[in-house]
Amino acid sequence: MSRNSPSSGRGRRCFLKAALLTAVGVSGAVLAHARRPFLVNPCLDPAGMSLDQSPWLARLWQGLDPTKVWDCHVHLTGVGDSDHGLYLGKKLESLWHPVLYSQRMFYTNAGCASGKSGTIDENYVRRLASLIRNMPTGVKAMLFSFDWFHDDVGRPVPESSTFYVPDNYARQMAKEHPDVFEWVASIHPYRPDAVDRLEAAAAQGARAIKWLPAAQNIDPASKRCDAFFAALVRLRLPLVIHCGEEKAVQSVRLIPFGNPLRLRRALDAGVRVVVAHCASIGEEEDLDRPGTRKRSFDLFARLMERPEWKENLFGDISAVVLRNRKHEVLKTLLAREDWHGRLLNGSDYPLPGVLPLISLSQLARHGLLPEESVADLRALRLSNSLYFDLALKRSLNWQGKSFPARVFETRAFFEAV
């Protein structure tokens, strides 16, 4: 469907690109004889499949206004082979850490960034823009920046950082592609200039702030965040914050600051808080009952039940369809219609393009997806993983309950002033 319808040395850069191309090429050759790809994304032409050809996918835009659809959880990433200041931790680049190295390779393949020309950083953005431009006019992706790990006095510590995506890069990409991108800043609250940077980001069009406390050393329950929280409220900028166990980012140091209950300080301050993935994975200490542990999702649900935070606590539904999430969590999110006005759709792109992470057949077996839709969704995924994520979530159903249009029409939330 067209849009008119509803920082490193050259040698290391060459090695990274060659290694990625080799791994993908070998895997692709092995899989060429398979009935369908299951490991490596073939990155087909995003214009190659029309949703009108599918009775299931043709329903996607019924009652949904594309101009209001902003994907609120999209990662801006790469390998640092451009001049935009991206940084990758050494473990992600080293074959001596095969799990992290392979993880990075999967993400790069999922973003279809390993083209024969151009840098991987540039190819990643080019592909993402192309995916959106093959969706109806008005759909946008909100690109995440990602600040450094900082120590307790607010100094950046690159050697303890998993990766770094400068605010200026996300802002520049949104400026260059205003038809498809918005941008989200990432500012560590312990920085001496944190509030000044926040005010500058707001003036430059940032739609939100992104934190991943476990990988950045941010304690949302610390008084060191109070000035930043006050500025967020004054500027009407929401805080998108990861809670629960962190799987996608393996930092040199992972700090146990992902407990949803640690958000109460921000909520009491009046910050609009968006809990990424609805804290749908992992366990945390129940701070209200010391010595006991609860599912992170249960702690998120406890906060959602508090009437005083009904107007400023939200959850994004990115990653809730992944294999490593309990199906009971997805069933709860679908069934809790009283929560639907507080849920926001995000894709966690490029993860929808990592083929092993989502099992459509498994979702169908658990009664969450019509079996008849699986083949069409699978075909869409190979050409446009971003469109696939939206189509999949629009197709989900549990005992007659689905996510309504307002979950996907997130623009108004991020334009609120």
C-alpha positions in Angstrom: 0.0 0.0 0.0 1.4 3.4 -0.9 1.4 6.4 1.3 -1.4 7.9 -0.8 -3.7 5.2 0.6 -5.5 4.6 4.1 33.0 6.7 16.6 35.5 4.4 15.2 38.4 3.8 12.8 37.9 2.9 9.2 39.4 -0.6 9.7 37.0 -1.5 12.5 34.1 -0.2 10.5 35.1 -2.3 7.5 35.4 -5.3 9.8 32.0 -4.8 11.3 30.3 -4.5 7.9 32.2 -7.5 6.5 31.4 -9.6 9.5 27.7 -8.8 9.3 27.5 -9.4 5.6 29.3 -12.7 6.0 27.1 -13.9 8.8 23.9 -12.9 7.0 25.1 -14.3 3.7 26.0 -17.7 5.1 22.8 -17.9 7.1 20.8 -16.9 4.1 22.4 -19.6 1.9 21.6 -22.2 4.5 18.0 -21.0 4.8 17.4 -20.7 1.1 16.1 -24.3 1.0 13.8 -23.8 3.9 10.1 -23.4 3.3 10.2 -19.9 4.9 12.8 -17.8 6.6 12.9 -18.3 10.3 16.3 -16.8 11.4 17.5 -14.2 9.0 15.2 -11.4 7.7 15.3 -11.4 3.9 14.4 -7.6 3.8 12.1 -7.8 0.9 10.8 -4.7 -0.9 8.4 -2.9 1.4 6.2 -2.1 -1.5 6.0 -5.7 -2.5 2.8 -6.6 -0.7 -0.6 -4.9 -0.9 -2.7 -5.2 2.2 -5.8 -5.1 0.0 -4.9 -8.6 -1.1 -5.6 -10.0 2.3 -9.1 -10.0 3.9 -7.4 -9.8 7.3 -4.9 -7.1 6.7 -7.4 -5.0 4.7 -9.3 -4.4 8.0 -6.3 -2.8 9.6 -7.3 0.8 8.9 -11.0 0.5 9.6 -11.8 3.1 12.2 -8.2 4.2 12.5 -6.9 7.6 11.3 -3.3 7.2 9.9 -2.5 10.9 10.7 -2.9 10.1 14.4 -0.7 7.0 14.4 2.7 7.7 15.9 4.7 4.6 16.8 6.0 5.7 20.2 8.8 3.3 20.7 11.4 3.1 17.9 15.1 2.7 18.3 17.5 4.8 16.3 20.6 2.6 16.1 23.6 1.6 14.0 27.2 0.6 14.5 28.8 4.0 14.6 30.2 3.9 11.0 28.9 7.4 10.2 29.8 10.8 11.5 26.7 11.2 13.7 28.4 10.2 17.0 26.8 6.8 17.7 28.7 4.6 20.0 28.7 0.9 20.7 30.1 -0.8 23.8 33.1 -3.0 23.1 31.3 -6.2 24.1 28.8 -5.7 21.3 31.7 -5.5 18.8 33.7 -8.4 20.1 33.6 -12.0 19.0 34.9 -12.8 22.5 31.3 -12.1 23.6 29.4 -14.2 21.1 25.9 -13.7 22.7 26.2 -9.9 22.6 27.9 -9.9 19.2 25.2 -12.1 17.8 22.5 -10.0 19.4 23.8 -6.9 17.6 24.0 -8.8 14.3 20.4 -9.8 14.6 19.3 -6.2 15.3 21.3 -4.9 12.4 19.7 -7.5 10.1 16.3 -6.8 11.5 16.8 -3.1 10.5 17.9 -4.2 7.0 20.9 -2.0 7.4 23.6 -4.2 5.8 23.3 -2.9 2.2 26.1 -3.1 -0.3 26.4 0.7 -0.4 26.3 3.4 2.3 27.0 3.1 5.9 25.1 0.8 8.2 23.9 3.8 10.2 22.6 5.5 7.1 21.0 2.3 5.7 19.2 1.8 8.9 17.5 5.2 8.7 16.9 4.9 5.0 15.1 1.5 5.4 13.0 2.7 8.3 11.9 5.8 6.4 11.0 3.5 3.4 8.9 1.3 5.6 6.8 4.2 6.9 6.5 5.7 3.4 4.9 2.5 2.3 2.2 3.0 5.0 -0.7 5.5 4.7 0.2 9.2 4.8 0.5 10.6 8.3 2.0 7.5 10.1 5.2 8.4 12.0 7.9 6.8 14.1 9.2 8.5 17.3 13.0 8.0 17.2 14.7 7.4 20.5 18.0 9.0 21.6 20.0 7.2 24.3 22.2 9.0 26.8 25.4 7.6 28.4 25.6 5.7 31.6 26.5 8.3 34.2 28.0 8.0 37.6 26.3 9.2 40.8 27.5 12.7 40.4 26.4 13.0 36.8 29.5 12.4 34.8 29.2 10.3 31.7 31.0 6.9 31.8 31.4 5.6 28.2 33.2 2.4 29.3 30.1 1.4 31.3 27.7 2.3 28.5 26.1 -0.2 26.2 25.6 2.3 23.4 25.0 6.0 22.9 22.7 7.8 20.5 23.1 11.6 20.6 20.0 13.8 20.9 21.4 15.8 18.0 21.3 12.8 15.7 17.7 11.9 16.5 16.7 15.6 16.1 18.6 15.8 12.7 16.9 12.7 11.3 13.4 14.1 12.3 14.3 17.4 10.7 15.5 15.7 7.5 12.4 13.4 7.3 9.6 15.4 8.8 6.9 13.4 7.0 7.9 10.2 8.8 9.8 10.9 12.0 9.4 12.7 15.4 12.2 12.5 18.0 12.6 11.7 21.6 15.5 13.0 23.7 17.4 11.1 26.3 18.9 13.2 29.1 20.4 11.8 32.3 18.8 13.6 35.3 22.0 13.6 37.4 23.8 15.8 34.9 24.5 19.3 36.3 23.0 20.8 33.1 20.1 18.3 32.9 17.3 20.9 33.2 19.0 23.2 30.7 19.3 20.4 28.2 15.7 19.4 28.8 14.5 22.9 28.1 16.6 23.0 24.9 15.3 19.7 23.7 11.7 20.8 24.2 12.4 24.0 22.3 13.8 21.9 19.5 10.8 19.7 19.2 11.5 16.7 21.3 8.2 14.9 22.0 9.3 12.9 25.1 12.3 11.8 27.2 13.5 8.2 27.2 15.2 6.5 30.1 16.5 3.0 30.6 17.4 3.1 34.3 19.2 -0.2 34.6 21.6 0.6 31.8 22.0 4.3 32.5 22.3 4.3 36.3 19.1 6.3 36.9 17.2 5.8 40.2 13.7 7.3 39.5 13.1 7.2 43.3 16.0 9.5 44.0 15.6 13.1 45.1 18.3 13.9 42.5 15.5 13.6 39.9 13.2 16.2 41.5 14.3 19.2 39.5 14.1 17.2 36.3 10.6 16.0 37.2 9.5 19.5 37.9 10.8 20.6 34.5 9.0 17.7 32.8 5.7 18.8 34.3 6.3 22.4 33.4 7.2 21.6 29.8 4.4 18.9 29.5 6.9 16.3 28.2 6.2 12.7 29.1 8.8 10.3 30.4 9.1 7.0 28.6 10.8 4.6 31.0 11.8 1.0 30.8 10.7 -1.1 33.8 11.1 -4.8 34.5 13.9 -7.0 33.3 16.1 -5.7 30.5 16.8 -8.2 27.7 17.6 -6.2 24.6 20.4 -4.1 26.2 23.1 -5.9 28.1 25.2 -3.2 29.8 28.6 -3.6 31.4 26.7 -2.8 34.6 23.0 -3.4 35.0 21.6 -1.5 38.0 18.4 -2.8 39.7 16.4 0.4 39.1 13.7 -1.0 36.8 11.2 -1.7 39.6 7.8 0.0 38.6 7.3 0.9 42.3 10.3 3.3 42.0 8.1 5.5 39.7 6.0 6.8 42.5 8.2 9.8 43.1 7.7 10.9 39.5 4.0 10.2 39.6 3.5 12.2 42.8 5.3 15.0 41.1 2.8 15.0 38.3 5.0 13.6 35.5 3.2 11.8 32.7 5.0 8.5 32.9 4.8 5.9 30.1 6.0 2.5 31.3 7.7 0.8 28.3 6.4 -2.7 27.5 4.0 -2.4 30.5 6.8 -3.9 32.5 5.8 -7.2 30.9 8.9 -9.3 31.8 10.9 -10.1 34.9 10.5 -10.0 38.7 11.3 -7.3 41.2 11.3 -6.9 44.9 8.0 -5.9 46.3 9.0 -2.7 48.0 5.7 -2.6 49.9 6.4 -6.1 51.3 10.2 -6.4 51.9 11.7 -9.8 51.3 9.1 -10.8 48.7 9.2 -10.7 45.0 6.5 -10.1 42.4 6.2 -10.1 38.6 7.1 -6.7 37.3 3.8 -6.6 35.5 1.9 -7.2 38.7 3.7 -4.2 40.3 2.8 -2.1 37.2 -0.8 -3.2 37.6 -0.7 -2.2 41.2 0.2 1.3 40.2 -2.4 1.4 37.5 -5.1 0.7 40.1 -4.3 3.8 42.1 -6.9 6.4 41.3 -4.6 9.4 42.0 -2.4 8.4 39.1 -5.1 7.7 36.6 -4.3 10.8 34.6 -0.5 10.5 34.4 0.4 6.8 34.4 0.4 5.0 31.0 1.9 1.9 29.4 3.2 1.3 26.0 2.5 -2.1 24.4 5.8 -2.5 22.6 7.3 -6.0 22.8 4.3 -7.6 24.5 3.9 -10.0 21.6 7.4 -11.4 21.9 8.0 -15.1 22.7 9.6 -14.3 26.1 6.5 -12.6 27.4 3.8 -14.6 29.2 0.6 -14.9 27.2 -1.3 -14.1 30.4 0.1 -10.6 30.3 -1.2 -10.0 26.7 -4.6 -11.5 27.6 -4.8 -9.1 30.6 -3.9 -6.1 28.5 -6.6 -7.0 26.0 -9.2 -7.8 28.6 -8.7 -4.7 30.8 -10.8 -2.4 28.8 -10.6 0.1 31.6 -6.9 0.4 30.9 -7.2 0.9 27.1 -7.4 4.7 27.3 -4.0 4.6 29.0 -2.2 2.2 26.6 0.0 3.5 23.8 1.2 1.5 20.8 4.9 1.2 20.1 6.8 -1.4 18.0 10.2 -1.5 19.7 11.6 -1.5 16.2 13.8 -3.2 15.0 12.7 -6.1 17.2 9.7 -7.0 15.0 12.2 -7.8 12.3 14.1 -10.3 14.4 12.2 -13.3 13.1 12.8 -15.8 16.0 11.4 -13.3 18.5 7.7 -13.6 17.5 5.7 -16.8 16.9 2.4 -16.2 15.2 1.5 -19.8 15.4 2.0 -19.8 19.1 -0.2 -16.7 19.5 -2.9 -18.4 17.4 -2.7 -21.6 19.5 -3.3 -19.5 22.7 -6.4 -18.1 21.2 -5.0 -14.6 20.7 -4.8 -14.5 16.9 -7.1 -15.9 14.2 -5.3 -18.9 12.6 -6.5 -17.7 9.2 -4.5 -14.4 9.5 -1.1 -16.1 10.2 0.1 -16.6 6.7 -0.7 -13.1 5.6 0.9 -11.5 8.6 4.0 -13.7 8.1 4.3 -12.5 4.5 3.9 -8.9 5.5 6.6 -9.2 8.1 9.2 -10.2 5.5 8.6 -7.0 3.5 7.7 -4.5 6.2 8.3 -5.5 9.8 7.0 -2.1 11.1 3.7 -2.5 9.3 3.6 -6.1 10.5 3.8 -5.1 14.1 0.9 -2.7 13.7 -1.2 -5.3 11.8 -0.5 -8.0 14.3 -1.6 -5.9 17.3 -4.7 -4.8 15.4 -5.5 -8.5 14.8 -5.1 -9.6 18.4 -8.3 -10.7 20.2 -9.0 -12.4 23.5 -12.5 -13.5 24.3 -14.0 -10.9 22.0 -11.8 -8.0 23.2 -9.2 -6.2 21.1 -7.1 -3.1 21.3 -9.3 -0.1 20.2 -8.2 2.6 17.8 -7.2 5.0 20.5 -4.4 2.7 21.6 -2.8 3.3 18.2 -3.7 7.0 17.8 -1.0 8.2 20.1 -0.3 11.6 18.4 -2.6 13.6 20.6 -0.8 12.3 23.8 2.6 13.4 22.6 1.3 16.7 21.2 -0.4 17.7 24.5 0.8 21.0 25.8 
